[in-house]
Amino acid sequence: MKNAETVLVTGGTGFVGMRCILTLLQQGYRVRTTVRSLASQPQVLATLRAGGAETAEQVEFVEADLTDDRHWSAAVQGCAYVLHVASPVGFAAPTDESAHLKPAVEGTLRVLKAARDAGVRRVVLTSSFGAVGFSHTDTTTETTEADWTDPGLNGLSVYEKSKGLAERAAWNFIQTEGGALELSVLNPVAILGPALSPHVSGSFDMLKHLVDGSLKAAPHIVLNVVDVRDVADLQIRAMTTPSAAGQRFIASADGQISMPEIAQFLRQHWPDLTARVTTKTVPDWVLKVASLFNAQAKTGAMFLKVNRRVSNAKAKRELGWQPLSTNEQAITAAMDSLIKYQLVK
C-alpha cells in the first residue's frame, strides 16, 4: 500500500464522508469510518465498490454517535489522522434550536478529546463557509479565512450557526487542552458535484426546488459552490501538509454564480426536465419585506448582503490545491446525480 497510515472518517454514510473514504482508498490509505448503525456497512461497501474502490473491503467500521461517549476511543485507536466530517445537525429548520446546537458543539469536542487521548496526529474539521463570511458585507474587499460570522446574525440558519459554534469550540479546545493534537479546518461553500449514492448534501435542495417548480421566482442571490471531489482533495492536503496545522481553509471554486444564472443554465442544458424552472426573478425589496414575516425569506435577505468575493487563494498557495471543477461543472455533476438516483422528475 502507498500509505500505511490509518485515517478515521466520521460519518461514512454521508455525501462528503463517502467521497473522502473513496479518495483516501484511491491514495492507498487504510480507512476506518464511523456509522450510526453497523447495518449500513453492506450498503457503504457496495457504494464504494461501485465508485471504483478496489480495496473497499479493507474499510473498518465502528458504530458511534456524536451524542454518545461510547465507542469513540475504539474509533480513533491507532489512527494517525481524523477527518471529522459528520454533523448531527441537518439543513431542515428545527423547532428547538438549542436542542441542535448543543449536540453539534459537544460532538466535535467528543471527537477531539478521543483523538487527543489516542495520540492522533491531526484532526481536519469540516466546518462551513457559514462560519466565515456571512457577516462580511463589504464588497470592496475579499472574504478570507480571517473573517468570522457573528453567531447572532439575523437570518443565520441553525445549521450554519451550529457549524460556527462547533468550530469556535474546536479552536478553543486545541488552545486550552489539545496537548500535541493538531487541528486544521475546512470551510466549504455550497457543496455540489457527483454523488456516490442517493444521500446528497443539503445544497442539492436548491437544484431540486428549481426543477420541481416549488421555487416560483429566483432571488438575485449570488452563490459560491465547490465540487465534492475538490473538497475531498483539499481534506487530504490539509491532513498531510505540515504547515496546515492551526489553519483554516476556504473551499470554493473560482468565481460566483447567481440563482437566476443557475436557473437559466438548467433550462438550457436539461430542457426535458426543467419546464417548471422559473424564468421570473424576485426584486430585492420584495425579499427584504418578506423577511419581516417569513424565516426562509429572512435567510434570503441575509444572503443578499453577503460579500461573495470569496478568496480561495490560501488553499492554493499553502496546500497546492487547485479546484478542478468550475461552478457549471459542479452543477452539471450534481444534476446528473439527481437524475441518476431519480431524485428529480
SEBAPA-137907 format. One line per 8 residues: their letters; for each residue x, y, z of N, C-alpha, C. Coordinates in steps of 0.05 Angstrom, whole numbers. Atoms other than C-alpha are relative to their C-alpha. Example, Ala and Ser with C-alpha at 12.3 -4.5 7.8 and 13.67 -1.06 7.14 Angstrom:
// residues 2
as> 18/-24/0/246/-90/156/18/24/0; -16/-24/-1/273/-21/143/-15/22/14
***
This chain:
// residues 345
mknaetvl> 17/-24/0/0/0/0/18/25/0; -16/-24/2/24/70/-15/2/14/27; 0/-13/-27/4/97/54/-10/-21/20; 8/20/-20/3/50/113/-15/12/23; 13/-13/-23/-27/102/160/-31/-4/-2; 29/3/-2/-99/95/183/-13/27/5; 15/-25/-3/-148/152/176/-29/-6/8; 28/3/-8/-215/156/212/-16/22/-14
vtggtgfv> 19/-19/12/-271/189/173/-26/-3/15; 26/1/-14/-332/206/215/-23/5/-20; 23/-4/18/-400/200/181/4/-13/-27; -6/14/25/-384/147/129/-23/-4/-19; 23/3/18/-454/144/101/-7/27/-14; 7/-27/10/-455/219/84/12/6/-27; -8/-9/27/-445/255/18/30/6/-1; -28/-8/0/-377/285/36/17/-23/12
gmrciltl> -15/22/-12/-355/228/82/6/-23/-19; -4/22/19/-365/175/29/21/8/-21; -20/-9/20/-325/216/-22/28/0/12; -26/0/-14/-269/225/29/11/-29/2; -9/28/-2/-266/150/41/10/-10/-27; -8/9/26/-263/135/-33/27/12/-9; -25/-13/8/-208/186/-45/24/-10/16; -21/11/-16/-167/160/13/8/-28/-9
lqqgyrvr> -6/27/10/-173/89/-12/16/1/-26; -13/-2/26/-152/110/-81/29/10/3; -27/-9/-5/-90/142/-50/16/-20/18; -14/21/-14/-73/78/-12/-1/1/30; 3/-1/-29/-93/97/59/-17/-23/10; 18/17/-15/-123/50/109/-22/18/11; 22/-17/-8/-192/76/127/-18/-14/20; 20/9/-18/-237/68/186/-22/22/0
ttvrslas> 21/-20/0/-305/102/189/-20/-5/22; 22/3/-20/-360/115/240/-26/1/-15; 27/0/9/-432/100/225/-18/-2/24; 19/1/-23/-493/107/269/-9/-29/5; 8/28/-3/-511/34/256/17/-17/-19; -16/18/17/-469/-24/230/-17/-13/-21; 18/10/21/-530/-44/190/5/13/-27; -6/-15/25/-507/8/138/26/-9/-13
qpqvlatl> -26/8/11/-440/-27/127/-2/-12/-28; 1/12/27/-461/-70/67/-5/20/-22; 7/-21/20/-491/-10/31/24/18/-5; -24/-17/4/-429/33/43/21/-14/-17; -20/16/15/-383/-22/17/-9/-2/-29; 10/2/27/-427/-32/-44/3/26/-15; -2/-26/12/-428/42/-58/30/7/-7; -28/-5/5/-352/47/-52/10/-17/-23
raggaeta> -8/17/22/-342/-12/-99/-11/12/-26; 12/-12/24/-390/20/-149/14/26/-8; -14/-25/5/-350/84/-143/29/-5/-10; -27/7/11/-286/47/-164/20/-7/21; -19/7/-21/-255/29/-97/7/-30/-1; -8/28/3/-216/-36/-108/6/-13/27; -7/11/-26/-199/-43/-34/-22/7/20; 22/-8/-18/-268/-26/-5/-3/-19/24
eqvefvea> 4/19/-22/-269/-90/37/20/5/23; -19/-6/-21/-210/-63/77/-9/22/18; 10/-21/-17/-251/-7/106/-11/-12/26; 10/9/-26/-264/-16/181/-24/18/8; 24/-15/-9/-330/5/212/-2/-1/31; 6/-2/-29/-345/29/283/-26/14/3; 26/-13/-6/-414/44/308/4/21/22; -4/-22/-19/-411/112/342/-18/23/-7
dltddrhw> 19/-23/3/-457/171/352/12/24/13; -12/-25/-11/-435/243/363/-13/9/26; 14/-8/-25/-485/249/420/6/-19/23; -5/21/-20/-456/190/459/30/-5/2; -29/4/-4/-387/179/490/10/-28/-8; -8/27/5/-387/105/476/12/-4/-28; -13/10/25/-341/74/422/19/20/-13; -18/-19/13/-303/138/405/30/-7/5
saavqgca> -28/8/-5/-239/113/438/9/-22/-18; -6/22/19/-243/50/396/2/10/-28; 0/-11/27/-257/91/334/26/13/-8; -24/-15/6/-194/133/339/25/-16/6; -24/15/-8/-147/79/366/17/-8/-24; -19/7/22/-86/71/321/-2/17/-25; 2/-17/23/-106/127/274/20/23/1; -18/-22/2/-56/178/250/-15/26/-3
yvlhvasp> 15/-23/7/-109/226/226/-30/-5/4; 29/1/0/-183/241/234/-11/22/-18; 16/-19/15/-227/274/182/-27/1/13; 26/-2/-14/-286/298/224/-19/14/-19; 18/-10/20/-339/306/171/-29/0/11; 27/4/-9/-402/283/208/-11/24/15; 13/-21/-15/-452/333/235/-27/-10/10; 27/9/-9/-513/319/279/-22/19/-8
vgfaaptd> 20/-20/7/-549/380/250/-4/0/-30; 6/-1/29/-584/378/182/-9/27/-9; 8/-26/11/-609/433/137/-29/7/6; 28/-6/-6/-682/427/157/-3/18/24; 4/-18/-22/-708/481/203/-11/-14/24; 9/14/-24/-714/453/274/-20/16/16; 19/-14/-18/-768/470/324/14/10/25; -15/-7/-24/-718/474/381/29/4/-7
esahlkpa> -27/-7/9/-654/510/363/21/-11/19; -20/8/-20/-617/495/428/5/-30/0; -3/29/0/-630/421/422/18/-10/-23; -17/7/22/-590/422/357/28/11/3; -26/-12/-2/-533/469/374/18/-15/20; -16/14/-21/-511/432/437/13/-26/-11; -13/25/11/-500/364/402/22/6/-20; -21/-6/20/-460/398/346/26/7/14
vegtlrvl> -24/-8/-15/-412/430/396/12/-23/15; -10/22/-17/-408/371/443/11/-23/-17; -9/21/17/-400/322/386/28/5/-10; -26/-7/9/-340/359/359/21/-3/22; -18/2/-23/-308/363/428/4/-30/7; -2/29/-6/-322/288/438/21/-12/-19; -20/11/19/-282/272/375/28/10/6; -27/-11/-5/-225/319/392/12/-12/25
kaardagv> -11/11/-25/-218/292/463/9/-29/-5; -8/28/6/-217/220/438/25/-1/-17; -23/-1/17/-166/238/385/25/8/16; -23/-8/-17/-121/274/435/9/-23/17; -8/22/-19/-123/216/484/12/-24/-14; -11/23/15/-107/165/429/26/7/-14; -25/-7/13/-47/204/404/-2/5/-29; 4/-7/28/-77/223/337/17/24/-6
rrvvltss> -18/-22/8/-31/270/299/-16/25/-6; 14/-23/8/-82/316/268/-30/-6/-6; 28/2/8/-157/326/261/-6/22/-20; 9/-19/20/-185/360/199/-30/3/4; 29/-5/-5/-253/390/217/-13/13/-24; 17/-13/21/-305/404/164/-19/19/13; 18/-20/-10/-336/469/185/-17/10/-24; 17/-11/22/-373/515/135/8/28/-6
fgavgfsh> -4/-29/7/-366/580/98/-19/17/17; 18/-14/-18/-425/599/142/13/9/26; -15/-8/-24/-375/604/199/20/22/-6; -21/-19/9/-331/651/158/-12/27/-9; 5/-24/16/-365/700/112/-27/13/0; 27/-11/1/-438/714/127/-3/28/12; 1/-27/-11/-423/777/167/16/20/-16; -17/-17/17/-376/804/114/-17/11/-23
tdtttett> 18/-12/20/-417/852/72/14/21/-17; -15/-20/15/-362/898/45/10/-12/-26; -7/12/26/-358/881/-29/25/12/-13; -25/-11/10/-296/924/-39/24/-16/8; -22/17/-10/-254/872/-3/-8/-29/-4; 5/28/2/-247/797/-8/-7/-12/27; 5/16/-24/-275/748/43/22/-21/2; -22/19/-4/-218/707/72/-4/-16/26
eadwtdpg> 1/17/-24/-204/657/128/3/17/25; -2/-17/-23/-191/716/174/-28/9/10; 27/-9/-7/-266/731/175/-15/-21/16; 18/17/-16/-317/703/224/-28/10/-2; 28/-8/-1/-392/702/221/-10/3/28; 12/-4/-26/-428/731/281/-22/-21/4; 21/21/-4/-468/672/310/-27/11/6; 26/-12/-5/-523/721/328/-12/15/-24
lnglsvye> 8/-13/25/-531/745/256/-29/-6/-6; 28/3/7/-604/756/237/-3/-15/-26; 4/15/24/-625/703/187/18/-24/-2; -18/23/1/-569/653/202/-15/-25/7; 14/25/-5/-595/582/198/13/-15/23; -10/16/-22/-587/533/255/24/-17/-9; -22/16/11/-542/490/211/26/17/0; -24/-16/2/-494/547/197/9/10/28
kskglaer> -8/-8/-27/-496/571/269/14/-23/15; -13/23/-14/-480/501/294/28/-4/-10; -27/4/11/-420/497/247/19/21/12; -16/-21/-11/-394/564/272/7/-4/29; -4/5/-28/-403/548/345/18/-24/5; -17/24/-3/-372/479/337/29/6/-7; -28/-6/8/-311/508/301/13/17/22; -12/-16/-22/-301/561/355/7/-17/24
aawnfiqt> -6/17/-23/-305/508/408/24/-17/-6; -23/17/7/-254/465/370/26/16/3; -25/-15/-3/-203/521/366/6/6/29; -5/-5/-28/-213/537/439/11/-25/14; -10/25/-12/-203/464/458/29/-4/-7; -28/4/8/-138/460/418/19/19/16; -16/-20/-13/-112/523/451/3/-5/30; 0/3/-29/-130/504/522/6/-28/11
eggalels> -4/27/-11/-127/428/528/6/-20/-22; -4/18/22/-109/399/460/26/-16/1; -25/14/-1/-39/377/480/15/1/-26; -15/2/25/0/353/420/-17/-2/-25; 19/3/23/-62/346/376/0/25/-17; 2/-22/19/-62/389/314/-28/1/-12; 26/-4/12/-124/419/282/3/17/-25; 4/-16/24/-138/442/211/-30/1/-5
vlnpvail> 29/-3/5/-207/467/189/-5/7/-29; 10/-7/27/-241/468/121/-27/15/3; 25/-16/0/-296/519/108/-11/0/-29; 11/2/27/-332/496/45/-24/18/-4; 24/-14/8/-383/538/8/-21/-22/-8; 20/20/7/-444/502/-22/12/-23/-16; -13/24/12/-421/431/-39/-18/-14/-19; 15/14/21/-446/402/-104/19/-22/-12
gpalsphv> -17/20/12/-413/354/-153/-15/-27/-1; 13/26/3/-426/279/-164/-4/-14/27; 6/16/-23/-459/236/-111/6/-29/-5; -5/29/2/-439/164/-98/-24/-16/7; 25/14/-8/-508/147/-71/-22/21/1; 22/-20/-2/-577/179/-63/2/19/23; -5/-17/-23/-551/211/1/16/25/-9; -13/-24/10/-536/282/-24/1/21/21
sgsfdmlk> -2/-21/-20/-519/346/12/-24/18/-2; 22/-19/0/-569/399/31/1/21/-22; -3/-19/21/-541/444/-23/-15/-9/-25; 14/10/23/-575/399/-74/-30/9/0; 29/-8/-2/-643/424/-48/-5/24/-19; 4/-23/18/-633/489/-88/-7/-9/-28; 5/11/27/-630/449/-153/-27/-14/-1; 26/15/-1/-689/405/-132/-23/20/-1
hlvdgslk> 22/-20/-1/-732/466/-116/-3/15/-26; 2/-13/26/-716/498/-182/-13/-19/-20; 10/19/20/-730/435/-223/-29/-7/5; 28/8/-5/-795/417/-188/-20/23/0; 18/-24/2/-822/488/-193/-9/11/26; 8/-10/-26/-830/498/-119/12/28/6; -11/-27/-1/-785/559/-125/-12/16/-23; 16/-13/20/-832/605/-162/15/23/-14
aaphivln> -16/-21/12/-782/661/-174/28/-1/13; -28/2/-10/-706/664/-166/9/27/11; -10/-25/-11/-679/718/-119/28/5/-12; -26/-7/11/-617/756/-141/22/-5/20; -20/8/-19/-574/718/-93/24/-12/-15; -24/10/12/-502/705/-114/12/-21/19; -10/22/-16/-471/639/-91/28/-8/-8; -25/14/6/-404/604/-87/-5/-29/4
vvdvrdva> 4/29/-1/-402/530/-100/27/-14/-2; -24/16/2/-350/475/-96/-7/-29/-5; 5/28/6/-346/404/-123/10/-17/23; -7/17/-23/-345/349/-70/27/-14/-5; -26/12/5/-285/317/-105/23/19/7; -20/-20/-8/-246/382/-95/1/3/30; 1/-1/-29/-268/383/-22/16/-24/11; -15/23/-10/-241/312/-11/30/3/-5
dlqiramt> -28/-5/6/-176/331/-45/12/19/20; -10/-20/-19/-169/391/0/2/-11/28; -1/12/-27/-185/350/62/27/-14/4; -25/16/-3/-125/304/49/24/18/-1; -22/-19/0/-79/362/32/2/14/28; 0/-13/-26/-99/396/98/9/-20/21; -8/22/-19/-87/329/133/30/-4/0; -28/8/3/-16/318/107/20/23/-2
tpsaagqr> -19/-22/3/14/387/96/8/10/28; -8/-9/-27/55/405/158/-9/28/8; 7/-28/-6/41/480/153/-30/5/3; 29/-4/-2/-34/468/152/-10/-1/29; 8/1/-28/-35/456/227/-6/28/11; 8/-25/-12/-72/512/263/-12/20/-21; 10/-17/22/-101/539/197/-28/-8/-8; 26/6/13/-170/544/165/2/7/-29
fiasadgq> -2/-3/29/-181/540/90/-28/0/-12; 25/-2/15/-240/563/48/2/-19/-24; 2/18/23/-261/510/-3/-21/11/-19; 19/-12/19/-292/544/-63/12/-1/-28; -9/-3/28/-288/541/-139/5/29/-5; -5/-27/7/-265/603/-173/-26/14/-9; 22/-16/9/-316/658/-183/-26/-5/14; 26/2/-12/-390/662/-167/-21/-6/-22
ismpeiaq> 22/4/18/-457/645/-198/-26/7/15; 25/-9/-13/-526/675/-184/-22/-20/-4; 23/19/2/-591/637/-174/-14/4/-27; 12/-3/27/-622/668/-238/18/-13/-21; -18/12/19/-559/645/-275/-1/-30/1; 2/29/-4/-566/575/-246/-26/-10/-14; 26/7/12/-640/573/-268/3/0/-30; -3/-1/29/-621/594/-338/18/-23/-10
flrqhwpd> -18/22/7/-564/542/-340/-16/-26/-1; 16/25/-1/-613/487/-320/-19/-2/-24; 19/0/22/-664/507/-373/14/-6/-26; -15/4/25/-611/507/-427/10/-28/-4; -13/25/2/-579/441/-411/-17/-25/5; 18/22/-5/-637/398/-387/-29/8/-7; 26/-11/8/-697/424/-427/-23/-20/5; 21/19/-4/-736/359/-419/-8/-3/30
ltarvttk> 5/2/-28/-732/363/-343/-7/26/14; 1/-26/-14/-735/437/-329/-22/18/-10; 23/-16/10/-802/460/-358/-11/17/23; 11/-15/-23/-821/483/-287/21/19/13; -20/-19/-11/-756/521/-274/-9/28/-6; 10/-27/3/-776/592/-263/16/18/-18; -13/-21/16/-760/648/-311/-3/27/13; 5/-25/-15/-780/700/-260/22/5/21
tvpdwvlk> -19/-8/-21/-736/737/-211/-15/15/22; 12/-14/-22/-752/766/-143/15/27/5; -14/-26/-6/-737/841/-134/10/-1/29; -12/0/-26/-692/853/-75/-18/11/22; 17/-12/-20/-742/897/-40/-22/-18/9; 21/19/-7/-795/843/-42/11/-20/20; -12/19/-18/-748/794/-8/5/13/27; -5/-14/-26/-730/845/45/-25/4/16
vaslfnaq> 26/-4/-14/-803/860/61/-10/-27/10; 9/27/-9/-819/785/63/15/-10/23; -16/10/-22/-762/774/111/-10/9/27; 12/-8/-25/-802/811/164/-21/-20/10; 22/18/-7/-854/756/164/7/-30/-4; -5/27/8/-820/693/137/29/-7/6; -27/8/-8/-759/655/164/18/-6/-24; -15/6/24/-738/630/96/8/25/-15
aktgamfl> -6/-26/13/-742/700/66/21/16/17; -20/-14/-17/-702/726/126/28/-10/-7; -25/11/8/-646/679/107/8/10/-27; -5/-11/26/-652/701/35/9/29/0; -7/-28/-2/-648/774/54/29/3/11; -27/0/-11/-585/759/94/20/-7/-23; -18/7/23/-554/725/32/4/23/-19; -3/-23/18/-567/788/-9/23/17/8
kvnrrvsn> -21/-18/-11/-517/824/36/27/-12/0; -25/13/-4/-463/772/38/19/6/-23; -20/-6/20/-399/791/1/9/-27/-12; -7/25/13/-388/735/-50/27/2/-15; -28/-1/10/-318/758/-69/17/-17/18; -12/19/-19/-292/696/-35/27/-9/-10; -27/7/8/-217/682/-37/6/-29/7; -10/27/-5/-192/611/-45/31/-1/-3
akakrelg> -29/-2/5/-120/636/-52/17/-14/21; -17/12/-21/-96/610/15/3/-30/-5; -2/29/5/-112/537/-2/18/-5/-24; -17/3/24/-79/546/-70/29/4/7; -28/-9/-7/-17/580/-41/13/-20/19; -13/15/-22/-5/538/21/-3/-30/-3; 4/29/2/-32/470/1/3/-10/-29; -3/8/27/-20/470/-74/-26/-11/-12
wqplstne> 27/9/9/-95/459/-84/-9/16/-24; 12/-14/23/-130/476/-149/-27/-13/-5; 26/12/5/-205/466/-156/-2/-8/-29; 1/10/28/-214/422/-218/-27/6/-13; 26/-5/11/-288/437/-227/-7/30/1; 11/-27/0/-318/504/-247/-28/-2/13; 27/0/-11/-385/526/-219/-19/-16/-17; 18/14/19/-420/500/-281/5/-30/0
qaitaamd> -6/28/-1/-384/433/-278/-10/-13/25; 10/11/-25/-402/423/-205/-31/-3/-1; 29/1/3/-475/439/-221/-8/-23/-19; 6/21/20/-475/392/-281/3/-27/13; -4/26/-13/-447/334/-240/-22/-5/21; 22/2/-20/-499/348/-185/-26/-8/-14; 25/6/15/-556/348/-235/0/-29/-11; -2/28/10/-531/283/-266/-5/-20/22
slikyqlv> 5/17/-23/-532/252/-197/-30/0/8; 28/-2/-6/-602/277/-183/-17/-17/-20; 14/16/20/-625/245/-248/6/-30/4; -8/28/-3/-586/180/-237/-14/-13/23; 13/11/-24/-616/169/-168/-30/6/1; 29/-7/2/-685/193/-190/-10/17/22; 7/-20/-21/-685/250/-141/-14/24/-11; 17/-20/13/-717/296/-192/-15/-14/-23
k> 16/12/22/-770/282/-244/-8/22/-20
***
